[in-house]
Each structure stands twice: as C-alpha cells, then as structure tokens.
Amino acid sequence: MGYLLKKYMKPYKWLVTGVVLCVCVQAAAQLLLMSKTKQIIDEGVAKQDMNMIWSTGLFMIFITVLTGIALGISSYCSAKAVGRFACDIREALFHAVTKMSAADMNHFGSATLMTRTTVDTISLQTFIINMLRTSMLVPIFMIGILFSTFRLNKPMFLCLAVMFVAALLITVISMTKSVPLFVRLQQNVDHINLLMREKIVGARPIRAFGRQEYEREKFDQAADEAYENAIKANSRLNYISPTVLFCMNIAMVIIYYIGAIQLKQNLVSIATLILFFQYVTYFITCLAIIPVIVNMLPKADVASKRIKEVLEYVPVIQDYQEAETVSQHNGEIVFDHVYFGYQDAEPVISDISFHVKPGTTTALIGATGCGKTTIMNLLLRMYECSQGSISIDGVDVQKFSTRDLRERISFATQKPQIYQDTILQNLIMNNPSMPTETIQAACEAACFEEVLQKQKDGLQTVMSQDGMNLSGGQRQRLSLARTIAKDAEIYIFDDSFSALDLKTEATARKKIKQLLQNKTILMVAQKINTIMDADEIIVLEQGRICGKGRHEELLANCAVYQDIYKTQCYAEKKEGDFS
C-alpha cells in the first residue's frame, strides 16, 4: 500500500498536507476546549466570577466555529485528493491492461482484472478516505490525551496506558490472522465475477439446453464459499471492538476508584477529576473507532497488493529495445519453421513455413483447432512463437515496436467486436480524421451500405452493447467495413465471412478484392468457396501444413483438401476421380 500511496498520492501532497494541518487544528481545539472546562470550574464557578465564565465561554464558541471550518476544509481536501488518487490508479490499471497480450490476459484472467480495476480500487479508496478524515484524527487525538493525562495525574495515566497497550496487542494479533482469509475472500469474488460473466454472455445456450438449475447450483456453491470465507475473515475482527471496550471499561472503573481515593486524601480537585474523566471518555471513543479502521485495513492491504501486481507485471511480449524502422512497406510475409504451444499444453502448430508475396492473397483452411487463428495471432504478436521466426518485409516481427507492427496490419476477427458508440466511431477507430469518401467506399465494399440506409440516423446510429441492435451478419459486415477502411499493407480476415449468405459473401469478396488491389491479404476460412480464388491456399491438419497451392492443384494432390471439398458438397466429379 505504501508503494501506491507514495507514487499516486505524491501529486496531491499539498492537499494531504492541508488535511493533516486541519486535523491537527481539530485535535488541538478539542483538547483546548476540555481544558477550558476545568478553568471555568476552578476560576469561574469556584470564585463566582461571571465575567470570566462569559469570556471563556465566548472563546470556546470561537474555537468550536474554527473547528467546524477546519473540518470542512479537511473534508474537501481529502475528498479531492482521494478521488484523484483512485482515478489515477484506475487509469494506470487500464493502461496496464491495454498493453497486455493475449498470453498476459490468460495469465490473470478477465474476471480478476475487472475485480482489481473496480472492487479493489474502491476498497483502497474507502480505506484512504476514512484514514484522512477519521483515522488520522484518532492517533493525533489519542497521543494528545495520553500526554495531557500524564501531566494531569500519573497514577491514573499508568492505568490508562496499560489497558491501551493490551487493547493494541489484541488488535494487531487479530488483524494479522485475518489477512490470509481476506486474500481468499478476494479470490472468491474473482470467481463469482467469472461465473456471473459466463452466465450473462452464455444466457441463450444455458436456456436452450435447460441448464438453468445446474448453473444456479454452481453459482450458489461459489456464493456459499465466499459467504463462509467472509464470516471467517470478519469473525477474526468482530470481537476486537467488544474486547477493547471491555479493557477500557475496566480501566475506567480502576480510574474512578483511584480518583475517589485521591479526592478523599485531597490529592486532586473535582475539576481535575472531571477533566480526566473527559479525557478518558474521548479516549474510549477513539478506541471504538479503531476496530472500524482495522476492519478495512486487511481488505485495503490485500486490494493494494493485487493492484500492485497488475501495475508491476512485465508483459510477456516486450518491444525490442532498438526497434527497427523499416522504410519499405510491401507487405511481404515469411514464416520460417515456426512452432508454438500454449502454456502447459502440447504444441498447437509445428514447423510452419510459408512465404506470402507482396500484393497476393493467401488463404488458410483446415479443421477446427488446427491452428489457423493461432498463426494470425503470432503474426500480430499476440503470442510469441516458441521456435522459428516470422518476418515482414525482411524484418523479424520481434524487432518491430508492437505499435508499428499493428499499424501495418488490419485485422477482422472471428467474432465481430462492436463497441457501444456510433457506427461512425466504430468505423474510424484507426483514424479519427478518416475522409468521408474512404468510409463510404469501405461500407459499400463490405455490403454495409444497405444496412446504413435502413438506420434512421445513418452513421450516427448508436450501437448497443456488443452491437446487439444488429443481426449477426450485419455486425460482421460492419467489422469488415472497419477493417478495409484502415490504410494498411496487410489485411487479415479470420473467418470473417461465415455469417453472410452466399450471395452477399460473393458480392463482398468481389468488391473487397477490387478495393484492396496490390495489398497483401491473409484469409482464414472454413468454406472452400470463400478462398478458392486465392493465389495460394495453405491446408493445415493437426497444426502442420499438409498442402500448398492453388485450388485446382490441391484438388488433384491434397487428400485433406479433397475431403473438405467433398464434405461441403462442391465435388462435381465422381469419388473415384480423386484417387
């Protein structure tokens, strides 16, 4: 927590200094008011001096008003400082997450990243705002009371100090034991968020297969586990408050007893006893606040460690320290004996080698799970290859900066990702100042123009979350339009025509090919009719290349390609002709 406070609270040190000064004023004013009460009794009431009582009373009113002003200033400064502190941490977390590759995302998981950005940040923010407003006042006030009671009456101070040390030890021991339990509780919250996200995203399949009861039981089990850990964690802290108050009440009884003996022996005045009892009352009030602070501290400590873990995480994929600047932009791609496997798994692709010439179209086809999308992700450096090399225009992709590399590539993903914004903003993601002519040409080539004509607000139509106010085919056409609107050397279409009907697909492919003349195109597809006019088709089987060539060559020479062709009912010849 100290690391986060030092780094992200430093820009607001003057606000924090203002809070500290105001808190010191409040504590000093409160102690001064209590001492003035003793003065009124000793000098005003005892001597029946009304002038003294009035003047001291007016002074106490002035001090009270001053305390209120200090309280207002400290509340404003603390709210502003902590608000900016939390905002800066969220921004830092967001930037850290956006720099992560797919491998880094797999390392953490989307559920825990969401929890750390939201719930953990709020826990830390709540603790710090309470620390600045209330918790900071408690130690200052308690130190002031201990010093004042020491000067006022040493025997009674000794009793108060002993009980205070005992209460402090109980608090520290309980807090130490509760921290591991809060760590486990935060992991439970991560798991609940993951399950909740799965239920929301997969609501349709769950209902379609009648799995509501199973998913409900699964969620209830996770919730019950979190409930049990929450009870265990909080039970370690909940007995702090009654134990501390019990100790202080015992101290109060002993102090009353000592005070009565001293009063009988004329060792202390009534005014001094009243003042000392006031000090003790405020001291117990402060101690009652400590368990509240202690309850928040383990949660905040765990949250800060989880946040720090994300902020200090070193991404697997790092920019080359001396990233090369390549002057040529031809879009030539070379895969040279590339191997890759996900963590703790067998290699997904093995010995992948092919050469994509500039301005040509290369297609990849094969069964589901054969590594087609993985190859595209390796080209984009979403993952690093285990062995071999990938180069663009003669330069290894690892020697590009990730920004420069991805500026050269335009990528249409398998699942269209539509953002909750206008259609225009979804189209111009790469270039906010994109010319209108480019947007229109991209929409026309992707056959999205007819969809726009049906929208009342045209390009200014606001998309709902995940573009759910469009059909699956319309979302895919919007994704295609966004991809081809970007000015790049390499265009990747990862099974991006699967939701289109045959007529629309054929029209879109024809128009896109015309628009992207002399551009390097990589296509991943399941349907042969999508890729049969490619300059080269690469056939994959179980992560290896089992065939290369044009459509006609593969029909004659590649058994896997022949099987795919037959399965899709495109064969017009007899089965014996393929033998």
Order of alpha helices (4+ residues) and beta strands (2+ residues): alpha-alpha-alpha-alpha-alpha-alpha-alpha-alpha-alpha-alpha-alpha-alpha-beta-beta-beta-alpha-beta-beta-alpha-beta-alpha-alpha-alpha-alpha-beta-alpha-beta-alpha-beta-beta-alpha-alpha
